[in-house]
Structure formats: structure tokens, C-alpha cells
Amino acid sequence: MQFAGIILEQFVACIFDPDNTASVNVALKCRYREITRTSYKGLPTILFERERTTA
């Protein structure tokens, strides 16, 4: 799968509202790392990603 020229098979991504500290903390506990702060539909957003693991 490609998105904006980036191959995504190796990573799992998620976005959160910066004020949603509970979800941000869960993402960090699950080994996600912050990639960038941006906006989505005009609202502040944090993009997290982590490497995909195989079972």
C-alpha cells in the first residue's frame, strides 16, 4: 500500500487530539512515537506511528 509516496506496510499510524491525554498515554505505552503535530479538518492533531510487528 502506498500513501503520498510512502510505503506503509512496515508501520501502523494513529492520530489524536493533543488534549486527549489518556489516548496519547496509551499510544506511548504501546510503543508509538510522535511523528509530527499538524491539523486534521482544522483541528490540532498529533500523528503517531510504530513499526508493525508480526505475530
C-alpha positions as MATLAB code, in Angstrom:
seq = 'MQFAGIILEQFVACIFDPDNTASVNVALKCRYREITRTSYKGLPTILFERERTTA';
ca = [
       0.000    0.000    0.000;
       1.246    3.482   -0.791;
       0.077    6.793    0.567;
       1.619   10.062   -0.618;
       4.631    8.142   -1.914;
       5.358    6.414    1.413;
       5.214    2.636    1.761;
       3.052    1.856    4.788;
       3.377   -1.927    5.213;
       6.090   -1.519    7.848;
       4.232    0.939   10.071;
       0.969    1.415   11.926;
      -0.174    5.008   12.404;
      -2.780    6.784   14.506;
      -3.867   10.363   15.147;
      -5.090   12.006   18.339;
      -6.329   15.311   19.628;
      -3.451   16.692   21.754;
      -5.920   17.306   24.610;
      -6.830   13.603   24.730;
      -4.050   12.772   27.182;
      -5.450    9.346   28.056;
      -5.214    8.152   24.440;
      -1.804    9.757   23.980;
      -0.537    7.915   27.074;
      -1.924    4.594   25.817;
      -0.230    5.132   22.445;
       3.095    5.835   24.151;
       2.699    2.721   26.310;
       2.095    0.707   23.135;
       5.418    1.902   21.697;
       4.025    4.517   19.332;
       6.214    7.573   18.832;
       5.173   11.078   17.960;
       5.975   11.913   14.343;
       4.525   15.388   13.944;
       1.961   17.865   15.162;
      -0.361   19.040   12.443;
      -4.057   19.664   11.877;
      -6.883   17.469   10.634;
     -10.112   19.088    9.478;
      -8.826   22.319   11.004;
      -8.211   20.861   14.473;
      -4.849   20.281   16.187;
      -3.682   16.698   15.743;
      -0.706   14.555   16.728;
       0.436   11.812   14.344;
       1.971    8.728   15.977;
       3.483    5.643   14.374;
       5.219    2.413   15.322;
       6.735   -0.469   13.421;
       4.327   -3.222   12.522;
       5.029   -6.433   14.431;
       4.395   -9.875   13.054;
       2.669  -12.476   15.169;
];
